Amino acid sequence: MAATAFLVLTYLLGAFPFGLVVALVGRGIDPRLAGSRNTGATNVSRLCGTKLGVLTLVLDLAKGLVPVLCARAMTDSPVFLSMVAVAAVVGHMYSVFLYGKGGKGVATTIGVFLGGAPIPALLSVAVCVAVIRVSGYVSAGSLTLAVALPILCAWLGPVFLVPAAAIIGGLVIHKHRDNIARLRSGQEKSWRKDRAKAA
């Protein structure tokens, strides 16, 4: 009973649309109606500026980190921890508050694995940032992170998180299917162009 309640609360925390609230309160902009129509940190940053984008990033990251740390304090069950990890990310991606819609889950995924597998998480983030800097595309870095996480968990541990990392990575890739199509067609937006416009 307690485990079920915790999973529901984890989903609801993950589902809370911090990006939408930050954008509406900070700039009066609904990110669902502009830019990429996404409530995540990248779109909020493009629409509302870097500071509000970073705030959204931190809050979305916390949606994954806090439940996993709490779960680890409660129990050492690998299955429960894996379920909490997936619940947090699924909540962010398919929010009950947004009628089943949501973000792409990258920040929340990072938070989840910082709490459950910090070394693979940090290495994945490092690879993600490197890909973004080289390619100029945030989506390319996000896709790389999604692929790297289960591989690094399998290599460095904890191995029990590999299935959760694979499920979450697959969901992140699925959420980026439009970005993948734009990358293939050469129509994806580059963060370098966004910075040039801002300057």
Contacts in CASP RR format, 6 or more apart in sequence:
PFRMAT RR
TARGET T0000
AUTHOR 0000-0000-0000
METHOD contacts of the structure
MODEL  1
MAATAFLVLTYLLGAFPFGLVVALVGRGIDPRLAGSRNTGATNVSRLCGT
KLGVLTLVLDLAKGLVPVLCARAMTDSPVFLSMVAVAAVVGHMYSVFLYG
KGGKGVATTIGVFLGGAPIPALLSVAVCVAVIRVSGYVSAGSLTLAVALP
ILCAWLGPVFLVPAAAIIGGLVIHKHRDNIARLRSGQEKSWRKDRAKAA
3 80 0 8 1.000
6 67 0 8 1.000
6 70 0 8 1.000
6 71 0 8 1.000
6 74 0 8 1.000
6 84 0 8 1.000
7 83 0 8 1.000
7 84 0 8 1.000
7 87 0 8 1.000
9 67 0 8 1.000
10 67 0 8 1.000
10 71 0 8 1.000
10 84 0 8 1.000
10 87 0 8 1.000
10 88 0 8 1.000
11 87 0 8 1.000
11 88 0 8 1.000
11 90 0 8 1.000
11 91 0 8 1.000
11 96 0 8 1.000
12 91 0 8 1.000
12 96 0 8 1.000
13 63 0 8 1.000
13 64 0 8 1.000
13 66 0 8 1.000
13 67 0 8 1.000
13 88 0 8 1.000
14 63 0 8 1.000
14 64 0 8 1.000
14 67 0 8 1.000
14 87 0 8 1.000
14 88 0 8 1.000
14 89 0 8 1.000
14 91 0 8 1.000
14 92 0 8 1.000
14 95 0 8 1.000
14 108 0 8 1.000
15 91 0 8 1.000
15 92 0 8 1.000
15 94 0 8 1.000
15 95 0 8 1.000
15 96 0 8 1.000
15 97 0 8 1.000
15 98 0 8 1.000
16 63 0 8 1.000
16 95 0 8 1.000
16 97 0 8 1.000
17 39 0 8 1.000
17 95 0 8 1.000
17 97 0 8 1.000
17 98 0 8 1.000
17 102 0 8 1.000
18 39 0 8 1.000
18 56 0 8 1.000
18 59 0 8 1.000
18 60 0 8 1.000
18 63 0 8 1.000
19 31 0 8 1.000
19 39 0 8 1.000
19 40 0 8 1.000
19 41 0 8 1.000
19 44 0 8 1.000
19 56 0 8 1.000
19 59 0 8 1.000
19 60 0 8 1.000
20 30 0 8 1.000
20 31 0 8 1.000
20 32 0 8 1.000
20 39 0 8 1.000
20 98 0 8 1.000
22 44 0 8 1.000
22 48 0 8 1.000
22 52 0 8 1.000
22 53 0 8 1.000
22 55 0 8 1.000
22 56 0 8 1.000
22 59 0 8 1.000
23 29 0 8 1.000
23 30 0 8 1.000
23 31 0 8 1.000
23 39 0 8 1.000
23 44 0 8 1.000
23 47 0 8 1.000
23 48 0 8 1.000
23 52 0 8 1.000
23 56 0 8 1.000
24 30 0 8 1.000
26 48 0 8 1.000
26 52 0 8 1.000
27 47 0 8 1.000
27 48 0 8 1.000
27 49 0 8 1.000
27 52 0 8 1.000
29 47 0 8 1.000
29 48 0 8 1.000
31 37 0 8 1.000
31 38 0 8 1.000
31 39 0 8 1.000
31 40 0 8 1.000
31 43 0 8 1.000
31 44 0 8 1.000
31 47 0 8 1.000
31 48 0 8 1.000
32 38 0 8 1.000
32 39 0 8 1.000
32 98 0 8 1.000
32 101 0 8 1.000
34 43 0 8 1.000
34 47 0 8 1.000
35 43 0 8 1.000
35 46 0 8 1.000
35 47 0 8 1.000
36 42 0 8 1.000
36 43 0 8 1.000
36 46 0 8 1.000
36 189 0 8 1.000
37 43 0 8 1.000
38 102 0 8 1.000
38 103 0 8 1.000
38 104 0 8 1.000
39 98 0 8 1.000
39 102 0 8 1.000
39 103 0 8 1.000
40 56 0 8 1.000
40 60 0 8 1.000
40 103 0 8 1.000
40 104 0 8 1.000
40 105 0 8 1.000
40 107 0 8 1.000
41 53 0 8 1.000
41 54 0 8 1.000
41 56 0 8 1.000
41 57 0 8 1.000
41 60 0 8 1.000
41 107 0 8 1.000
42 53 0 8 1.000
42 138 0 8 1.000
44 52 0 8 1.000
44 53 0 8 1.000
44 56 0 8 1.000
45 52 0 8 1.000
45 53 0 8 1.000
45 54 0 8 1.000
45 56 0 8 1.000
46 194 0 8 1.000
49 198 0 8 1.000
56 107 0 8 1.000
57 107 0 8 1.000
60 92 0 8 1.000
60 105 0 8 1.000
60 107 0 8 1.000
60 108 0 8 1.000
61 107 0 8 1.000
61 108 0 8 1.000
61 110 0 8 1.000
61 111 0 8 1.000
61 114 0 8 1.000
62 111 0 8 1.000
63 88 0 8 1.000
63 92 0 8 1.000
63 107 0 8 1.000
63 108 0 8 1.000
63 111 0 8 1.000
64 85 0 8 1.000
64 88 0 8 1.000
64 89 0 8 1.000
64 108 0 8 1.000
64 109 0 8 1.000
64 111 0 8 1.000
64 112 0 8 1.000
64 115 0 8 1.000
65 111 0 8 1.000
65 112 0 8 1.000
65 114 0 8 1.000
65 115 0 8 1.000
67 84 0 8 1.000
67 87 0 8 1.000
67 88 0 8 1.000
67 112 0 8 1.000
68 81 0 8 1.000
68 84 0 8 1.000
68 85 0 8 1.000
68 88 0 8 1.000
68 111 0 8 1.000
68 112 0 8 1.000
68 115 0 8 1.000
68 116 0 8 1.000
69 115 0 8 1.000
71 80 0 8 1.000
71 81 0 8 1.000
71 84 0 8 1.000
72 81 0 8 1.000
72 115 0 8 1.000
72 116 0 8 1.000
75 81 0 8 1.000
78 158 0 8 1.000
78 160 0 8 1.000
78 161 0 8 1.000
81 116 0 8 1.000
81 160 0 8 1.000
81 161 0 8 1.000
82 160 0 8 1.000
82 161 0 8 1.000
82 163 0 8 1.000
82 164 0 8 1.000
83 164 0 8 1.000
85 112 0 8 1.000
85 113 0 8 1.000
85 116 0 8 1.000
85 161 0 8 1.000
85 164 0 8 1.000
85 168 0 8 1.000
86 164 0 8 1.000
86 167 0 8 1.000
86 168 0 8 1.000
88 108 0 8 1.000
88 112 0 8 1.000
89 105 0 8 1.000
89 108 0 8 1.000
89 109 0 8 1.000
89 112 0 8 1.000
89 168 0 8 1.000
89 171 0 8 1.000
89 172 0 8 1.000
90 171 0 8 1.000
92 102 0 8 1.000
92 103 0 8 1.000
92 105 0 8 1.000
92 108 0 8 1.000
93 102 0 8 1.000
93 103 0 8 1.000
93 104 0 8 1.000
93 105 0 8 1.000
93 171 0 8 1.000
93 175 0 8 1.000
94 100 0 8 1.000
94 101 0 8 1.000
94 102 0 8 1.000
95 101 0 8 1.000
95 102 0 8 1.000
95 103 0 8 1.000
103 175 0 8 1.000
104 142 0 8 1.000
104 172 0 8 1.000
104 175 0 8 1.000
104 176 0 8 1.000
105 171 0 8 1.000
105 172 0 8 1.000
105 175 0 8 1.000
106 142 0 8 1.000
106 145 0 8 1.000
106 146 0 8 1.000
106 172 0 8 1.000
109 145 0 8 1.000
109 146 0 8 1.000
109 149 0 8 1.000
109 168 0 8 1.000
109 169 0 8 1.000
109 172 0 8 1.000
110 121 0 8 1.000
110 124 0 8 1.000
110 125 0 8 1.000
110 145 0 8 1.000
111 121 0 8 1.000
112 168 0 8 1.000
113 120 0 8 1.000
113 121 0 8 1.000
113 124 0 8 1.000
113 149 0 8 1.000
113 153 0 8 1.000
113 161 0 8 1.000
113 165 0 8 1.000
114 121 0 8 1.000
114 122 0 8 1.000
115 121 0 8 1.000
116 158 0 8 1.000
116 161 0 8 1.000
117 149 0 8 1.000
117 152 0 8 1.000
117 153 0 8 1.000
117 156 0 8 1.000
117 157 0 8 1.000
117 158 0 8 1.000
117 161 0 8 1.000
117 165 0 8 1.000
119 152 0 8 1.000
119 156 0 8 1.000
119 157 0 8 1.000
120 148 0 8 1.000
120 149 0 8 1.000
120 152 0 8 1.000
120 153 0 8 1.000
120 155 0 8 1.000
120 156 0 8 1.000
120 157 0 8 1.000
120 165 0 8 1.000
121 149 0 8 1.000
123 148 0 8 1.000
123 152 0 8 1.000
123 156 0 8 1.000
124 145 0 8 1.000
124 148 0 8 1.000
124 149 0 8 1.000
124 152 0 8 1.000
125 145 0 8 1.000
127 141 0 8 1.000
127 144 0 8 1.000
127 145 0 8 1.000
127 148 0 8 1.000
128 141 0 8 1.000
128 142 0 8 1.000
128 144 0 8 1.000
128 145 0 8 1.000
128 148 0 8 1.000
129 141 0 8 1.000
131 137 0 8 1.000
131 140 0 8 1.000
131 141 0 8 1.000
131 144 0 8 1.000
132 138 0 8 1.000
132 140 0 8 1.000
132 141 0 8 1.000
132 191 0 8 1.000
135 141 0 8 1.000
136 190 0 8 1.000
136 191 0 8 1.000
136 192 0 8 1.000
137 183 0 8 1.000
137 188 0 8 1.000
137 189 0 8 1.000
137 190 0 8 1.000
137 191 0 8 1.000
138 191 0 8 1.000
139 176 0 8 1.000
139 179 0 8 1.000
139 180 0 8 1.000
139 182 0 8 1.000
139 183 0 8 1.000
139 188 0 8 1.000
140 183 0 8 1.000
142 172 0 8 1.000
142 176 0 8 1.000
142 179 0 8 1.000
143 172 0 8 1.000
143 173 0 8 1.000
143 176 0 8 1.000
143 179 0 8 1.000
143 180 0 8 1.000
145 172 0 8 1.000
146 168 0 8 1.000
146 169 0 8 1.000
146 170 0 8 1.000
146 172 0 8 1.000
146 173 0 8 1.000
146 176 0 8 1.000
147 169 0 8 1.000
147 173 0 8 1.000
149 165 0 8 1.000
149 168 0 8 1.000
149 169 0 8 1.000
150 162 0 8 1.000
150 165 0 8 1.000
150 166 0 8 1.000
150 169 0 8 1.000
153 159 0 8 1.000
153 161 0 8 1.000
153 162 0 8 1.000
153 165 0 8 1.000
154 162 0 8 1.000
173 180 0 8 1.000
179 188 0 8 1.000
182 188 0 8 1.000
182 189 0 8 1.000
END
